[in-house]
Amino acid sequence: MALANGRYYIWLDTHIGVMGQYQALKDQFQSHLLPLANMPPNGINELICCFENNVAPIHFVSTIDDALTLIQNETDKMIIFISSGTLGKEIIPTIVSNYTRVHSFYIFCTHIKHMSEWALERDYETIMKMYDHETDLLIRLVRDASNDLITLGQSYMTLNDGESARKCFVTAQTLEIQANMTDTLHAPLLARLKLLEGDNGLIQKARDMR
């Protein structure tokens, strides 16, 4: 898990944040999705598993107290916080005031306009990404991790550490492919795959460096 040493992911939601149960999480996601015919049967589940297998575990919690306990106990890593809109409104002011190692927030909410107005009033707009579909949130989370891995891999390249760079680039490739497979409602995003793949791609350059 290439980012596990530096990132810590917490997901707070009353309904889905219980014991990290993927099936319950998938069922909760799909109950909100209208275009079910276009969603692969296990798309959500596979995307979450792909993320956890290749990036870092997601720590699911269902209460604000449990979320704050995880934040307080994790003192070394950068924390990425995911939350429902309702709970986010309650907990984010506390986090922003007291825990600077929480790097960014991903919010799932049904009323983005109201949440955006609230974020603007508190000057949170630069640290929050908001979505009204769970799949959009997950896909963005995966693609952001892919981008971070490419940046990390390029840093390894400057240090002449081709093997570490290759691992980052291959993991980013895996994430991009899985995101494209899950996001059946939009055309595949190929820009990063073109950067990674082929004879002149980053993966091959890292191999050559080895």
C-alpha positions in Angstrom: 0.0 0.0 0.0 2.1 2.8 -1.4 0.5 5.7 0.5 -0.2 3.8 3.8 2.9 5.1 5.5 2.0 8.7 5.0 -1.9 8.9 4.8 -4.7 7.9 7.2 -8.2 7.8 5.8 -11.3 8.2 8.1 -14.9 7.9 6.9 -17.6 9.1 9.2 -21.2 8.2 8.3 -24.1 7.1 10.6 -25.4 4.4 8.2 -22.3 3.0 6.5 -19.5 3.6 9.0 -20.0 0.4 10.9 -17.1 -2.1 11.2 -15.9 -1.5 7.7 -18.5 -3.9 6.3 -18.1 -3.7 2.5 -21.4 -5.4 1.7 -23.4 -3.0 3.9 -21.4 -0.1 2.4 -22.1 -1.2 -1.1 -25.8 -1.7 -0.4 -26.1 1.7 1.1 -24.4 3.3 -1.9 -26.4 1.5 -4.5 -29.7 2.3 -2.7 -29.1 5.9 -3.7 -28.1 5.3 -7.3 -30.7 5.8 -10.0 -28.8 4.5 -13.0 -28.3 1.0 -11.5 -28.4 -0.6 -14.9 -25.1 1.1 -15.8 -23.3 0.2 -12.6 -21.3 -3.0 -12.6 -22.8 -5.4 -9.9 -19.7 -5.2 -7.7 -18.4 -1.8 -8.9 -18.5 0.0 -5.6 -17.2 -2.9 -3.7 -14.3 -3.4 -6.1 -13.4 0.2 -6.1 -13.2 0.3 -2.3 -11.2 -2.9 -2.2 -8.9 -1.6 -4.9 -8.3 1.5 -2.9 -7.6 -0.3 0.4 -5.4 -2.9 -1.3 -3.3 -0.3 -3.2 -3.4 2.9 -1.2 -4.3 2.6 2.5 -7.1 1.2 4.7 -10.2 3.3 5.2 -11.2 3.5 8.9 -15.0 3.5 9.0 -16.8 5.1 12.0 -20.4 5.9 12.7 -20.1 8.5 15.5 -18.4 11.9 15.9 -16.8 10.7 19.2 -15.2 7.7 17.4 -13.9 9.8 14.6 -12.3 12.3 17.0 -10.7 9.4 18.9 -9.1 8.1 15.7 -7.8 11.6 14.9 -6.4 12.1 18.4 -4.7 8.7 18.3 -3.1 9.2 14.9 -0.2 11.6 15.4 2.2 10.8 12.6 0.2 10.6 9.3 -1.6 13.1 7.2 -5.4 12.5 7.7 -7.9 12.5 4.9 -11.4 12.9 6.3 -14.6 11.7 4.6 -18.0 12.5 6.0 -21.7 12.8 5.4 -22.9 16.5 5.1 -24.9 16.4 8.4 -22.1 15.0 10.5 -19.5 17.1 8.6 -21.2 20.3 9.7 -20.9 19.2 13.3 -17.4 17.9 13.4 -15.4 19.9 10.8 -15.2 23.2 12.9 -13.7 21.2 15.8 -11.2 19.4 13.5 -10.1 22.6 11.7 -9.6 24.4 15.1 -7.7 21.6 16.8 -6.1 19.1 14.3 -4.0 20.6 11.6 -2.8 17.2 10.4 -6.3 16.7 8.9 -5.3 17.6 5.3 -8.6 17.7 3.4 -12.3 16.8 3.6 -14.5 14.8 1.2 -18.2 15.4 1.8 -21.2 13.4 0.6 -24.4 15.5 0.8 -27.7 15.7 -0.9 -27.8 19.5 -0.8 -24.5 20.7 -2.2 -25.7 24.3 -2.5 -26.5 24.6 1.2 -23.2 22.9 2.2 -21.2 25.1 -0.2 -22.8 28.2 1.4 -21.9 27.0 4.8 -18.3 26.2 3.7 -17.9 29.7 2.2 -19.1 31.4 5.3 -16.4 29.6 7.3 -13.6 29.8 4.7 -13.5 26.0 4.3 -14.0 25.9 0.5 -10.3 25.3 -0.2 -10.1 22.2 1.9 -13.5 20.6 1.1 -14.6 18.6 -1.9 -18.4 17.9 -2.1 -20.4 15.3 -4.0 -24.0 14.3 -4.2 -23.3 10.8 -5.5 -21.2 8.4 -3.5 -19.7 6.9 -6.7 -18.4 10.3 -7.7 -16.8 10.8 -4.3 -15.1 7.4 -4.4 -13.9 7.9 -8.0 -12.5 11.3 -7.1 -10.8 9.8 -4.0 -9.2 7.1 -6.1 -8.1 9.5 -8.8 -6.6 11.9 -6.2 -4.6 9.1 -4.7 -3.4 8.1 -8.2 -2.2 11.7 -8.8 -0.4 11.7 -5.4 1.3 8.4 -6.3 2.5 9.8 -9.6 3.9 12.8 -7.8 5.6 10.6 -5.3 7.0 8.4 -8.0 8.5 11.4 -9.8 10.1 12.4 -6.5 11.7 8.9 -6.4 12.9 9.4 -10.0 14.8 12.5 -9.0 16.5 10.4 -6.3 17.4 7.7 -8.9 15.3 5.2 -7.0 13.7 3.5 -10.1 12.2 0.6 -8.2 10.3 2.7 -5.7 9.2 5.0 -8.6 8.0 2.0 -10.6 5.9 0.7 -7.7 4.2 4.1 -7.4 3.5 4.3 -11.1 2.1 0.8 -11.4 -0.2 1.4 -8.5 -1.4 4.6 -10.0 -2.1 2.7 -13.2 -4.1 0.1 -11.3 -6.2 2.9 -9.6 -6.9 4.7 -12.9 -8.0 1.5 -14.6 -10.3 0.6 -11.8 -11.8 4.1 -11.7 -12.5 3.9 -15.4 -14.1 0.5 -15.0 -16.4 1.8 -12.2 -17.3 5.1 -13.8 -19.6 3.7 -16.5 -21.5 7.0 -16.8 -18.6 8.9 -18.2 -16.0 8.4 -20.9 -12.7 6.9 -19.6 -10.1 9.4 -18.4 -6.9 8.5 -20.2 -4.5 11.4 -19.7 -2.7 9.8 -16.7 -2.7 6.4 -18.3 -1.0 7.9 -21.4 1.5 9.5 -19.0 2.2 6.2 -17.3 2.0 3.6 -20.1 3.9 3.0 -23.4 7.6 2.9 -24.4 8.0 6.6 -23.2 5.7 6.3 -20.2 6.8 6.8 -16.6 6.5 3.0 -15.9 9.1 2.2 -18.6 11.3 5.1 -17.6 11.4 3.8 -14.0 12.2 0.3 -15.3 15.0 1.7 -17.4 16.4 3.5 -14.4 16.6 0.2 -12.5 
